[in-house]
Amino acid sequence: MGIKLSNEFHPYPKSKQLGLKSKKKRKSKDFTQAIKLAIFIRDNSRCVKCGSHKIENVPHHIIYKSQGGLGTKYNGATTCRTCHDWAHHKCQGPNGEPSSEGRKWFENWQQNKLDKDGDLL
């Protein structure tokens, strides 16, 4: 009985060899703390749809992360819980708008109110 060797390559990272913890990389789709702050400042810490001060602690991704939306100022909007749910088709809008219109409203807001850098026009 000998040792079986295979032609498969299974790399063992240097960090594991040395017992180091690997650093968690930030995904480009997530908002950094600086970008979150910039979005909240731009939107005066109010929901861009209804104006509520009861805002979520993470901006809404106008282009969903699952569809390639990045964590940029241009792709973020300050929302309250109700308007964020409306943007994701989970409920009616704050003024009774159909749930199917939420996402489109935020896309139109982005196109009509923001420049390419994510600042208000």
C-alpha positions as CSV (number, residue, x, y, z in Angstrom):
1,M,0.0,0.0,0.0
2,G,1.5,3.2,-1.1
3,I,0.4,6.8,-0.9
4,K,-1.8,7.8,-3.8
5,L,-0.8,11.0,-5.5
6,S,-3.2,12.9,-7.7
7,N,-2.6,15.4,-10.4
8,E,-5.1,17.8,-8.8
9,F,-3.7,21.0,-7.3
10,H,-5.1,22.1,-4.0
11,P,-3.4,25.3,-2.9
12,Y,-3.0,26.0,0.8
13,P,-2.9,29.8,1.4
14,K,0.0,31.3,3.3
15,S,-2.3,32.9,5.8
16,K,-3.6,29.5,6.8
17,Q,-0.1,28.1,7.0
18,L,0.9,30.9,9.4
19,G,-2.4,30.7,11.3
20,L,-3.5,34.2,10.3
21,K,-7.1,35.3,9.9
22,S,-7.9,36.4,6.4
23,K,-9.3,39.9,6.0
24,K,-12.9,40.2,4.8
25,K,-12.9,42.1,1.5
26,R,-15.5,44.8,1.0
27,K,-17.6,44.1,-2.0
28,S,-17.8,47.0,-4.5
29,K,-21.6,46.5,-4.3
30,D,-21.7,47.5,-0.6
31,F,-21.8,51.2,0.5
32,T,-18.7,52.3,2.4
33,Q,-19.3,54.4,5.6
34,A,-18.1,57.5,3.7
35,I,-20.6,56.9,0.9
36,K,-23.4,56.2,3.3
37,L,-22.7,59.5,5.1
38,A,-22.4,61.4,1.7
39,I,-25.8,60.0,0.7
40,F,-27.5,60.9,4.0
41,I,-26.0,64.4,3.8
42,R,-27.1,64.9,0.2
43,D,-30.7,63.8,1.1
44,N,-30.8,65.8,4.4
45,S,-31.3,62.6,6.4
46,R,-34.8,62.4,5.0
47,C,-36.5,59.8,2.9
48,V,-36.3,61.0,-0.7
49,K,-39.9,59.8,-1.4
50,C,-42.0,60.8,1.6
51,G,-39.7,63.1,3.5
52,S,-39.7,61.1,6.7
53,H,-36.9,61.5,9.3
54,K,-37.3,57.9,10.3
55,I,-34.7,56.6,7.9
56,E,-33.1,53.2,7.4
57,N,-29.4,53.0,8.5
58,V,-28.4,51.7,5.0
59,P,-29.4,53.6,1.8
60,H,-31.5,51.8,-0.8
61,H,-29.6,50.5,-3.8
62,I,-31.6,51.9,-6.8
63,I,-30.1,49.3,-9.1
64,Y,-30.3,46.2,-6.9
65,K,-27.0,44.6,-5.9
66,S,-28.3,41.3,-7.4
67,Q,-28.5,43.0,-10.7
68,G,-25.0,44.6,-10.6
69,G,-25.8,47.8,-8.8
70,L,-22.7,49.2,-7.2
71,G,-22.2,50.9,-3.8
72,T,-21.8,54.4,-5.3
73,K,-23.4,57.7,-4.3
74,Y,-25.2,57.7,-7.6
75,N,-26.9,54.4,-6.8
76,G,-28.0,55.2,-3.3
77,A,-31.1,56.8,-1.9
78,T,-32.1,57.6,1.7
79,T,-35.4,55.8,2.5
80,C,-37.7,55.1,5.4
81,R,-38.7,51.5,6.0
82,T,-42.1,51.9,4.2
83,C,-40.6,53.5,1.1
84,H,-37.8,50.9,1.0
85,D,-40.3,48.1,1.2
86,W,-42.3,49.8,-1.6
87,A,-39.1,50.0,-3.7
88,H,-38.8,46.2,-3.3
89,H,-42.5,45.5,-4.2
90,K,-43.4,44.5,-0.6
91,C,-46.2,47.0,0.0
92,Q,-48.1,50.0,-1.4
93,G,-46.4,53.3,-1.6
94,P,-46.8,56.0,1.1
95,N,-49.6,57.6,-0.8
96,G,-51.3,54.3,-1.8
97,E,-49.2,53.8,-5.0
98,P,-49.2,50.2,-6.4
99,S,-46.3,48.1,-5.1
100,S,-45.3,47.6,-8.7
101,E,-44.4,51.3,-9.2
102,G,-41.8,51.6,-6.4
103,R,-38.7,50.6,-8.2
104,K,-39.5,52.7,-11.2
105,W,-40.1,55.7,-9.0
106,F,-36.6,55.5,-7.6
107,E,-35.0,54.9,-11.0
108,N,-36.8,58.0,-12.3
109,W,-35.7,60.0,-9.2
110,Q,-32.1,58.9,-9.9
111,Q,-32.2,60.0,-13.5
112,N,-34.0,63.3,-12.9
113,K,-32.5,64.5,-9.7
114,L,-28.8,63.3,-9.7
115,D,-25.8,64.0,-11.8
116,K,-23.4,61.3,-12.7
117,D,-21.4,61.8,-9.4
118,G,-24.6,61.3,-7.3
119,D,-25.0,64.9,-6.4
120,L,-28.3,66.7,-6.7
121,L,-28.8,68.7,-9.9
